[in-house]
Amino acid sequence: MAKLTRRIGLSLGADVCWPICYEDIVRDLDLHVTMGPDEVSVEVGRVMIEPFDLQRPASYDLVIDHLTHWFYPSREWIKKAILLDDVYVFNNPWFVQSMEKQTSYCAMMRLGMPIPATWMLPPKEYESGLPDLEPTLDRYARLFDLDEVGESLGFPSFMKPYDGGGWVGVTRLEDLDALRAAYEESGKSVMHVQKGVVPYDEFVRCVGVGPQVRVIKYDPDRPLHERYRPDGDFLAAGDVDHLTATTLTINSFFGWDFNSCESLLKDGTWRPIDFANPCPDSQVTSLHYHFPWLIKAKIRWSLFCAITRRPMRINLDWQPYFDIAENDASFEENLVEYTRIANEHFQTERFDEFCEEELTELDEVAWNYFGEERCKQAIKKKVETLFPEHEWEEFTEHFWDLIQKWRDADASTTTS
């Protein structure tokens, strides 16, 4: 029996808490998995930023990427690692780079999802010095009436960058004056204007990691550290199933291993509004109560992909989804078929079997870890990056208490 080691790399920016917890729990698991004639163990390291020879083999089998959506040197290293070394990366950098909100809206509209009416606007300003800009605008830029756009959508509506994230540049528009002012201030950004789903009955953010989905009550009007609500069982089972299927469809369609999807419930219909977030917030200071679920989900999916050598999906094939969309069936009926494709993509059945056979100790190891001082210190390190010094103790205890509430709920669930 050969003894093999799969190496998992964490590609990080300002991340603090989740990598510490991920590393600690994987180390505590101390896995030794039998795969055919081999015994496979796992090591975790952090990907460094340095010059690289394009032909030098990568030292990782799998990379969890939280950096390359904005940091180009690491993005290019990851592209090289995929193309030359068959490294599995979530998320695929090409799918993150090109599948912005505009693409995601258009694609999901074609699949029949009830996306709110959306317009794209030319930028208010342009980069200076572009040699062909002036003749292009003189010949082809059509004057338009911004008020007509606003009146066609109605109010309230929302203006936001077509490729943005993290609520940056999002403006709620109550009337035409607000629309004009927001457009004047948008500068060189290409903006969407989207009809508001107001009032709504529920706002959720669904976090997907491989075939795993967590449906979370979300309140965008609260401070950042309170937006993810700890409410449990706030939706009927049918709603949870629908949102789970929607998230799996979106993530498999775009080839994302990790993404979050926002949806609003109004008049009995769930309307996806923001679902191109392939590097969503993973920090304890945002997720708190839900943070342990995310860490365990990342561990399960990354260990499955690394140990079984799940092949990296480099190209997308959207036609099977479009073939289903062309049916005369209802969206709910089509959603069942989209989910079937998603489960095939994520190898859900094989994943579940792997977790049942090889990760039997994960729940207990993680539950113990999230009650230990090591975890509390990881929380404290993150708090110290966001809050003033006089609030460090208060907020460390605040997030720690929420995680202990998760442990209480998790214990009652697993023992009931």
C-alpha positions in Angstrom: 0.0 0.0 0.0 1.4 3.3 -1.1 1.1 6.3 1.3 0.1 9.4 -0.6 -0.5 13.0 0.5 -3.0 15.4 -1.0 -2.0 19.0 -0.5 -4.7 21.7 -0.1 -3.6 25.3 -0.6 -5.5 28.3 0.8 -5.2 31.4 -1.5 -5.9 34.2 0.9 -6.1 38.0 1.2 -7.3 39.7 4.3 -9.0 36.4 5.6 -8.2 35.7 9.2 -10.6 33.5 11.1 -11.9 30.8 8.7 -8.4 29.6 7.5 -7.3 29.1 11.1 -10.4 27.1 11.9 -10.2 25.1 8.7 -6.6 24.3 9.3 -7.1 23.3 12.9 -10.1 21.0 12.3 -8.4 19.3 9.3 -5.3 18.7 11.4 -7.5 17.3 14.3 -9.2 14.9 11.9 -5.8 13.4 10.9 -7.4 11.6 8.0 -6.0 8.4 6.5 -8.3 7.3 3.7 -8.0 4.1 1.8 -8.5 4.8 -2.0 -8.0 1.6 -3.9 -4.5 0.3 -3.1 -3.4 3.5 -1.5 -3.6 5.3 1.9 -4.3 9.0 1.4 -3.6 11.7 4.0 -4.1 15.5 3.7 -1.9 18.5 4.4 -3.0 22.2 4.3 -0.7 25.1 3.4 -1.1 28.7 2.4 -0.4 29.9 -1.2 2.4 32.5 -1.3 2.6 35.4 -3.7 5.9 35.2 -5.6 7.4 35.0 -9.1 6.8 31.7 -10.7 8.2 29.6 -13.6 5.3 28.7 -15.8 6.7 25.2 -16.2 7.4 24.6 -12.5 4.8 22.0 -11.2 2.4 23.3 -8.6 2.8 21.8 -5.2 -0.9 21.6 -4.5 -3.6 19.2 -5.6 -6.5 21.6 -4.7 -6.7 25.3 -4.0 -9.5 27.1 -2.1 -9.3 30.6 -3.6 -10.4 33.7 -1.8 -8.2 36.2 -3.6 -8.1 36.1 -7.3 -11.4 37.8 -8.0 -9.5 41.0 -7.5 -5.8 40.1 -7.2 -4.4 39.4 -10.7 -1.0 37.9 -10.0 -2.5 35.1 -8.0 -5.2 34.7 -10.6 -2.7 34.1 -13.3 -0.8 31.6 -11.1 -4.0 29.7 -10.5 -4.8 29.6 -14.3 -1.4 28.2 -14.9 -1.8 25.6 -12.2 -5.1 24.4 -13.7 -3.9 24.3 -17.3 -0.5 22.8 -16.7 -0.8 20.9 -13.4 -4.5 19.8 -13.2 -4.9 21.5 -9.9 -8.5 21.6 -8.8 -9.5 25.2 -7.8 -12.7 26.5 -6.4 -13.7 28.6 -7.9 -12.6 28.3 -11.5 -11.0 31.7 -12.2 -12.4 32.0 -15.8 -15.9 31.4 -14.5 -15.4 34.1 -11.8 -13.8 36.5 -14.2 -16.4 36.4 -16.9 -19.7 35.5 -15.2 -20.6 38.8 -13.6 -24.1 39.9 -12.6 -25.1 40.9 -16.1 -24.3 37.4 -17.5 -26.0 35.7 -14.5 -29.2 37.8 -14.9 -29.5 37.0 -18.6 -28.8 33.3 -18.2 -31.2 32.8 -15.4 -33.9 34.8 -17.2 -33.5 32.3 -20.0 -34.0 29.4 -17.6 -37.3 31.0 -16.5 -36.3 32.4 -13.1 -38.4 35.4 -12.1 -35.6 37.9 -12.1 -36.9 41.5 -11.5 -36.9 43.8 -14.6 -33.4 45.2 -15.1 -31.9 47.8 -17.4 -28.2 48.4 -18.2 -27.0 51.9 -18.6 -24.0 53.2 -20.5 -21.4 54.8 -18.2 -21.8 58.4 -17.3 -18.1 59.0 -17.9 -15.4 57.3 -19.9 -11.7 56.7 -19.5 -9.7 59.6 -21.1 -7.1 58.9 -23.8 -8.7 56.0 -25.5 -7.8 56.6 -29.2 -11.1 55.4 -30.7 -13.5 56.6 -28.0 -14.5 59.9 -29.6 -15.4 58.7 -33.1 -17.2 55.7 -31.6 -19.4 57.8 -29.3 -20.0 60.4 -32.1 -21.2 57.7 -34.5 -23.0 55.3 -32.3 -23.8 56.6 -28.8 -27.5 57.3 -28.8 -28.9 60.0 -26.5 -31.4 58.5 -24.2 -34.0 59.7 -21.7 -33.0 58.4 -18.2 -36.5 59.3 -16.9 -38.1 56.8 -19.3 -36.0 54.1 -17.8 -37.0 55.0 -14.3 -40.7 55.3 -15.3 -40.7 51.9 -17.0 -39.3 50.2 -13.9 -41.2 52.2 -11.3 -40.0 53.0 -7.8 -38.4 52.0 -5.5 -35.7 50.6 -7.7 -32.0 50.0 -7.2 -28.9 51.1 -9.1 -25.8 48.9 -8.8 -22.7 48.1 -10.8 -23.3 45.4 -13.4 -20.2 43.4 -12.1 -20.1 44.6 -8.4 -20.3 42.9 -5.1 -20.3 43.5 -1.4 -23.1 46.1 -1.7 -20.5 48.5 -3.1 -22.2 51.2 -5.2 -25.8 50.0 -4.5 -28.3 52.9 -4.2 -32.0 52.7 -3.4 -33.9 55.0 -5.7 -37.2 56.4 -4.5 -38.0 58.7 -7.4 -36.7 60.2 -10.6 -34.6 62.8 -8.8 -32.8 60.0 -6.9 -32.2 58.1 -10.2 -30.7 61.2 -11.9 -28.4 61.9 -8.9 -27.2 58.3 -8.6 -26.4 58.2 -12.3 -24.5 61.5 -12.1 -22.4 60.0 -9.3 -21.8 56.6 -11.0 -18.7 57.9 -12.8 -17.1 55.3 -15.1 -19.0 52.4 -13.8 -21.5 50.5 -16.0 -24.7 50.3 -14.0 -27.8 48.3 -13.7 -31.1 49.7 -12.7 -33.4 47.0 -11.3 -37.0 47.1 -10.2 -37.3 46.8 -6.4 -39.1 43.9 -4.9 -40.7 46.1 -2.2 -42.3 45.3 0.1 -41.1 41.7 0.5 -42.1 39.0 2.9 -38.7 37.3 3.3 -35.1 38.1 2.4 -32.7 35.1 2.3 -29.1 34.5 1.4 -28.3 30.9 0.4 -24.7 29.9 0.8 -23.7 26.9 -1.5 -20.5 24.8 -1.1 -20.6 22.0 -3.7 -23.9 20.2 -3.2 -24.4 21.7 0.3 -26.7 24.7 0.8 -27.5 26.7 3.9 -30.6 28.9 3.7 -30.1 32.0 6.0 -32.5 34.8 6.9 -30.9 38.0 5.9 -31.5 41.7 6.9 -29.6 44.2 4.7 -30.7 47.1 6.9 -28.8 45.9 9.9 -25.0 46.5 10.5 -22.8 44.1 8.7 -22.2 41.9 11.7 -26.0 41.4 12.2 -27.2 40.9 8.7 -27.1 37.1 8.8 -29.8 36.3 11.3 -29.6 33.2 13.6 -33.3 32.4 13.1 -34.0 28.7 12.5 -37.0 27.0 10.9 -38.3 30.3 9.6 -39.4 28.9 6.3 -41.6 26.0 5.3 -39.9 22.9 4.0 -41.1 23.6 0.5 -39.5 27.0 0.4 -36.2 25.6 1.6 -36.3 22.9 -1.1 -37.1 25.5 -3.7 -34.2 27.8 -2.6 -31.8 24.9 -2.4 -32.7 23.8 -5.9 -32.3 27.4 -7.2 -28.9 27.7 -5.6 -27.7 24.4 -6.9 -28.9 25.3 -10.4 -27.1 28.6 -10.4 -23.9 27.3 -9.0 -23.7 24.3 -11.3 -24.7 26.3 -14.4 -21.8 28.7 -13.8 -19.4 26.0 -12.5 -19.0 27.6 -9.1 -18.0 25.4 -6.2 -18.7 28.2 -3.7 -21.3 31.0 -4.1 -24.1 32.8 -2.4 -27.6 33.6 -3.8 -30.0 36.3 -2.5 -33.7 35.9 -3.1 -36.8 37.8 -2.0 -40.2 36.4 -1.4 -43.2 38.5 -2.6 -46.7 37.3 -3.3 -45.7 33.7 -2.9 -42.9 33.9 -5.5 -39.2 33.7 -4.7 -37.3 36.3 -6.9 -33.5 35.9 -7.2 -31.9 39.3 -7.1 -28.2 38.9 -6.6 -26.5 35.6 -7.2 -23.1 36.2 -8.8 -21.1 36.2 -5.5 -18.5 33.5 -6.1 -16.4 34.6 -3.2 -18.9 35.5 -0.5 -18.0 36.7 3.0 -16.7 33.8 5.1 -15.7 35.7 8.2 -17.0 34.9 11.7 -17.8 38.6 12.2 -20.4 38.3 9.5 -21.6 34.7 9.7 -21.2 34.1 13.5 -24.0 31.5 14.2 -23.6 30.0 10.7 -19.8 30.1 10.7 -19.3 26.5 11.9 -21.6 25.2 9.1 -19.5 27.0 6.5 -16.2 25.7 7.9 -17.6 22.1 7.9 -19.0 22.5 4.4 -15.7 23.7 3.1 -13.8 20.9 4.7 -16.2 18.2 3.4 -16.2 19.5 -0.2 -12.4 20.2 -0.4 -11.5 16.8 1.1 -13.9 15.0 -1.2 -12.5 16.8 -4.3 -8.8 16.4 -3.2 -8.9 12.8 -2.0 -11.0 11.4 -4.9 -9.2 13.6 -7.4 -12.3 15.1 -8.7 -11.5 16.4 -12.2 -11.4 20.2 -12.7 -14.2 21.4 -15.0 -12.5 23.8 -17.3 -15.3 24.4 -19.8 -19.0 25.0 -19.4 -21.9 23.3 -21.3 -25.1 25.3 -21.0 -27.1 23.6 -23.7 -28.7 20.9 -21.5 -30.2 23.6 -19.3 -31.4 25.5 -22.3 -33.0 22.4 -23.8 -35.0 22.0 -20.5 -35.9 25.7 -20.6 -37.5 25.3 -24.0 -40.0 22.8 -22.7 -43.6 23.8 -22.2 -43.4 22.8 -18.6 -43.7 25.2 -15.7 -40.6 26.7 -14.1 -41.1 24.5 -11.0 -41.1 21.4 -13.2 -38.0 22.6 -15.1 -36.3 23.4 -11.8 -36.5 19.7 -10.9 -34.6 18.8 -14.1 -32.1 21.6 -13.5 -31.4 20.2 -10.1 -30.9 16.7 -11.6 -28.1 18.2 -13.8 -26.7 20.0 -10.7 -26.6 16.8 -8.7 -24.8 15.1 -11.5 -22.3 17.9 -11.8 -21.6 17.9 -8.1 -21.5 14.1 -7.8 -23.9 14.5 -4.9 -24.5 10.8 -4.4 -20.8 9.9 -4.4 -20.1 12.9 -2.1 -22.7 11.8 0.4 -21.2 8.3 0.4 -17.7 9.7 0.9 -18.9 11.8 3.9 -20.7 8.9 5.5 -17.7 6.5 5.1 -14.7 8.7 5.5 -15.8 11.8 7.5 -17.7 10.1 10.3 -15.7 12.0 13.0 -16.0 15.4 11.4 -19.2 16.5 13.3 -17.8 15.6 16.7 -14.3 17.0 16.0 -15.8 20.3 14.8 -18.3 20.5 17.6 -15.5 20.1 20.2 -13.3 22.6 18.4 -15.9 25.3 18.3 -16.0 25.1 22.1 -12.2 25.4 22.6 -9.9 28.4 23.3 -8.2 27.9 19.9 -11.5 28.9 18.2 -12.0 31.8 20.5 -8.6 33.1 19.8 -9.3 32.9 16.0 -12.4 35.0 16.6 -10.5 37.5 18.6 -7.9 37.9 15.8 -10.6 38.7 13.3 -12.4 41.1 15.7 -9.1 43.0 16.2 -9.0 43.7 12.5 -12.4 45.3 12.3 -13.3 46.9 15.7 -11.6 49.6 17.8 -9.5 48.2 20.7 -12.0 49.2 23.4 -14.6 46.9 21.7 -12.4 43.8 21.2 -13.5 42.0 24.3 -17.1 42.8 23.9 -17.4 41.6 20.3 -15.2 38.6 20.8 -17.6 37.5 23.5 -20.6 38.4 21.3 -19.5 36.2 18.4 -18.2 33.4 20.7 -21.7 33.3 22.4 -23.4 33.0 19.1 -21.2 30.0 18.1 -22.0 28.4 21.5 -25.7 28.8 20.6 -24.9 26.9 17.4 -23.2 24.2 19.4 -26.3 23.9 21.7 -28.6 23.7 18.7 -26.3 21.2 16.9 -26.0 19.0 19.9 -29.8 18.8 20.3 -30.2 18.0 16.6 -27.6 15.2 16.6 -28.9 13.6 19.8 -32.6 13.9 19.1 
